[in-house]
């Protein structure tokens, strides 16, 4: 839910930025500070969203994939059931 909230805020920022750029195009002046504020805010939102995506990835690791045939394997696999390649555990427990 947090990511959805941040995405909506980013959408609002980008819309506001578009409006400000159009206003500048039409000749309005003195909008640079607001454009800079929105750009900085949008960059911070991107960073927050990336951090949340990383947290999700750590909590929901992808199942192992065979390095030879790219078959997705069960988490407990020691060997690929398609080609027989030994599966190396990148994150050994303990």
C-alpha positions in Angstrom: 0.0 0.0 0.0 2.9 2.3 0.8 4.2 1.9 -2.8 0.8 2.8 -4.2 0.7 5.9 -2.1 4.1 7.0 -3.3 3.2 6.2 -6.9 0.2 8.4 -6.6 2.2 11.2 -5.1 4.8 10.9 -7.9 2.0 11.0 -10.5 0.8 14.2 -8.9 4.3 15.7 -8.9 4.8 14.8 -12.6 1.4 16.4 -13.5 2.3 19.5 -11.6 5.7 19.7 -13.3 4.0 19.4 -16.7 1.7 22.3 -15.8 4.6 24.4 -14.6 6.7 23.7 -17.8 3.7 24.6 -19.9 3.2 27.8 -17.9 6.9 28.7 -18.4 6.4 28.0 -22.1 3.6 30.5 -22.2 5.9 33.1 -20.7 5.2 33.0 -16.9 8.3 33.7 -14.9 9.4 32.9 -11.3 8.4 29.3 -11.4 11.9 27.8 -11.2 11.9 27.3 -7.4 8.6 25.4 -7.6 10.0 23.3 -10.5 13.1 22.5 -8.5 11.1 21.6 -5.4 8.9 19.2 -7.4 12.0 17.7 -9.1 13.7 17.1 -5.7 10.5 15.6 -4.2 10.1 13.3 -7.2 13.7 12.1 -6.9 13.1 11.4 -3.2 9.9 9.4 -4.0 11.9 7.3 -6.5 14.5 6.5 -3.9 11.8 5.6 -1.3 10.0 3.4 -3.8 13.3 1.6 -4.8 14.0 0.9 -1.1 10.5 -0.5 -0.6 10.9 -2.7 -3.7 14.3 -4.0 -2.3 12.6 -4.8 1.0 9.9 -6.7 -0.7 12.5 -8.6 -2.8 14.3 -9.6 0.4 11.1 -10.8 2.1 10.0 -12.7 -1.0 13.1 -14.2 -2.6 12.8 -15.7 -6.1 13.0 -19.4 -6.4 16.3 -20.8 -7.6 16.9 -21.2 -11.4 19.1 -23.8 -13.0 22.3 -22.1 -14.3 22.4 -24.4 -17.3 18.8 -24.6 -18.6 17.2 -21.7 -16.7 14.4 -23.9 -15.3 12.8 -22.5 -12.2 13.2 -24.9 -9.4 11.7 -25.6 -6.0 13.5 -23.8 -3.1 14.8 -27.1 -1.7 16.3 -28.3 -5.0 19.8 -29.6 -4.9 19.9 -30.6 -8.5 17.9 -29.5 -11.6 15.2 -32.1 -12.3 15.5 -31.3 -16.1 19.2 -31.4 -16.8 20.7 -32.7 -13.6 23.0 -29.7 -12.9 23.9 -29.3 -9.3 22.4 -26.2 -7.8 24.8 -24.0 -5.8 23.1 -22.3 -2.8 24.1 -18.6 -2.9 22.6 -17.9 0.5 23.4 -20.8 2.8 21.5 -20.8 6.1 23.6 -20.5 9.2 
